[in-house]
């Protein structure tokens, strides 16, 4: 190998080290300037999201479809991720019921919720020997409920006679 080729390789190696160091410094600066999320910040942000345009109604119950809820959440916190645990089955063969669990992560924050696999019609009851479709539907419901635990669309589950903005400290609370 000629000395010119060796010098060229050494120069390329030094340039690569400089570039790697530059990237590490950039990443360190980004992380140093990144604000740590607090539960309260996420709560306030998601409670303020207007969900009215995506609320649907089925059999007299208001709900938000999972895709709409996820879109709203990602609009505010695009770093959010989620995980579904393996479904848990209870009971004896032929009479088993099932529960699904979902965890959503926003930065270092997390919320988890479990939900039985239930019928869609009222009164909602656990499904015995649920199909994969039943389990998938329950996962979608659970997914949206976890977003509600962060504040997104939680008003759909709240039992209030008046909207939150009209309650005062002197009002008698219905709970």
C-alpha positions as CSV (number, residue, x, y, z in Angstrom):
1,X,0.0,0.0,0.0
2,X,1.4,3.4,-1.0
3,X,2.0,6.1,1.6
4,X,-0.6,8.3,-0.2
5,X,-3.3,5.6,0.1
6,X,-2.4,5.1,3.8
7,X,-2.6,8.9,4.4
8,X,-5.9,9.1,2.6
9,X,-7.3,6.3,4.8
10,X,-6.0,7.9,8.0
11,X,-7.6,11.2,6.9
12,X,-10.9,9.5,6.2
13,X,-10.7,7.8,9.6
14,X,-10.0,11.1,11.4
15,X,-12.9,12.8,9.5
16,X,-15.2,10.0,10.5
17,X,-14.2,10.4,14.1
18,X,-14.8,14.1,14.0
19,X,-18.2,13.6,12.4
20,X,-19.2,11.0,15.0
21,X,-18.1,13.4,17.8
22,X,-20.1,16.2,16.1
23,X,-23.2,14.0,16.1
24,X,-22.8,13.0,19.7
25,X,-22.5,16.6,20.7
26,X,-25.6,17.5,18.7
27,X,-27.5,14.7,20.4
28,X,-26.3,15.8,23.8
29,X,-27.4,19.4,23.1
30,X,-30.8,18.3,22.0
31,X,-31.2,16.1,25.1
32,X,-30.0,18.9,27.4
33,X,-32.6,21.4,25.9
34,X,-35.4,18.9,25.8
35,X,-38.0,19.6,28.5
36,X,-38.9,16.7,30.7
37,X,-42.6,15.9,30.4
38,X,-44.7,16.0,33.6
39,X,-48.0,14.2,34.0
40,X,-49.6,17.6,34.8
41,X,-48.4,19.1,31.5
42,X,-49.7,16.1,29.5
43,X,-53.0,16.2,31.4
44,X,-53.6,19.9,30.7
45,X,-52.7,19.5,27.1
46,X,-54.9,16.5,26.4
47,X,-57.9,17.8,28.4
48,X,-57.8,20.9,26.2
49,X,-58.0,19.0,23.0
50,X,-61.4,19.5,21.3
51,X,-62.7,15.9,20.6
52,X,-66.2,17.0,19.5
53,X,-65.5,16.6,15.8
54,X,-64.5,12.9,16.2
55,X,-67.2,11.8,18.7
56,X,-69.4,9.0,17.3
57,X,-72.5,7.5,18.8
58,X,-73.6,3.9,18.8
59,X,-76.6,2.6,20.7
60,X,-76.9,5.8,22.6
61,X,-73.3,5.8,23.8
62,X,-70.7,8.4,22.7
63,X,-67.2,7.2,21.9
64,X,-64.1,8.1,20.0
65,X,-62.8,5.5,17.5
66,X,-59.3,4.3,18.3
67,X,-57.8,5.8,15.0
68,X,-59.2,9.2,15.7
69,X,-58.1,9.1,19.4
70,X,-54.5,8.1,18.3
71,X,-54.4,10.8,15.7
72,X,-55.4,13.4,18.3
73,X,-52.8,12.1,20.8
74,X,-50.1,12.0,18.1
75,X,-50.9,15.6,17.1
76,X,-49.9,16.7,20.6
77,X,-47.3,14.0,21.5
78,X,-45.7,12.4,18.4
79,X,-43.3,10.5,20.6
80,X,-46.1,8.4,22.2
81,X,-45.9,4.6,21.9
82,X,-48.1,1.8,23.2
83,X,-47.9,-1.9,24.1
84,X,-50.5,-4.5,24.5
85,X,-49.8,-7.4,27.0
86,X,-50.8,-10.9,26.1
87,X,-54.5,-11.4,26.8
88,X,-55.2,-13.1,30.1
89,X,-57.8,-15.9,30.2
90,X,-59.8,-16.9,33.2
91,X,-61.9,-19.9,34.0
92,X,-62.1,-23.5,32.7
93,X,-61.9,-24.7,29.1
94,X,-65.2,-24.0,27.3
95,X,-66.2,-21.3,29.8
96,X,-63.2,-18.9,29.7
97,X,-63.4,-15.2,29.7
98,X,-60.6,-12.8,28.8
99,X,-59.0,-9.5,29.8
100,X,-56.7,-7.3,27.7
101,X,-54.2,-4.7,29.0
102,X,-52.7,-1.7,27.2
103,X,-49.9,0.7,28.3
104,X,-49.3,4.0,26.6
105,X,-46.0,5.8,27.0
106,X,-45.5,9.5,26.4
107,X,-41.8,10.2,27.0
108,X,-41.0,8.7,30.4
109,X,-44.6,8.8,31.5
110,X,-46.9,5.8,31.3
111,X,-50.5,4.8,32.0
112,X,-51.9,1.3,31.9
113,X,-55.5,0.0,31.8
114,X,-57.1,-3.5,31.7
115,X,-60.5,-4.3,30.2
116,X,-62.5,-7.4,30.1
117,X,-63.5,-8.7,26.6
118,X,-67.2,-7.7,26.6
119,X,-70.3,-7.7,24.4
120,X,-70.9,-4.4,22.5
121,X,-74.6,-4.3,23.4
122,X,-76.1,-3.3,26.7
123,X,-75.9,-4.6,29.3
124,X,-72.2,-5.2,28.5
125,X,-71.2,-8.7,29.8
126,X,-68.0,-10.7,29.5
127,X,-67.9,-12.9,26.4
128,X,-67.3,-16.6,27.1
129,X,-64.7,-18.0,24.8
130,X,-64.1,-14.8,22.9
131,X,-62.9,-14.8,19.2
132,X,-59.9,-13.0,18.0
133,X,-62.2,-10.3,16.7
134,X,-63.8,-9.9,20.2
135,X,-60.3,-9.6,21.7
136,X,-59.2,-7.1,19.0
137,X,-62.3,-4.9,19.7
138,X,-61.6,-5.0,23.4
139,X,-58.0,-3.9,22.7
140,X,-59.3,-0.9,20.7
141,X,-61.6,0.1,23.6
142,X,-58.8,-0.4,26.1
143,X,-56.4,1.7,24.0
144,X,-58.8,4.6,24.0
145,X,-59.5,4.3,27.7
146,X,-55.8,4.6,28.4
147,X,-55.7,7.8,26.4
148,X,-58.5,9.0,28.6
149,X,-56.4,8.3,31.7
150,X,-53.9,10.8,30.2
151,X,-56.9,13.2,29.8
152,X,-57.8,12.8,26.1
153,X,-61.6,12.5,25.8
154,X,-62.0,11.6,29.5
155,X,-65.3,13.6,29.6
156,X,-66.9,10.7,27.8
157,X,-66.7,8.6,30.9
158,X,-67.2,11.4,33.5
159,X,-70.6,11.4,35.2
160,X,-71.4,15.1,35.7
161,X,-74.6,17.0,35.5
162,X,-72.8,20.2,34.4
163,X,-69.8,20.6,32.2
164,X,-66.6,21.0,34.3
165,X,-66.2,24.7,33.2
166,X,-69.5,25.6,34.9
167,X,-68.9,23.9,38.3
168,X,-67.9,26.2,41.1
169,X,-66.6,25.4,44.6
170,X,-70.1,26.0,46.0
171,X,-71.8,23.5,43.6
172,X,-72.8,20.2,45.1
173,X,-70.8,17.5,43.3
174,X,-72.7,14.5,41.9
175,X,-70.1,12.1,43.2
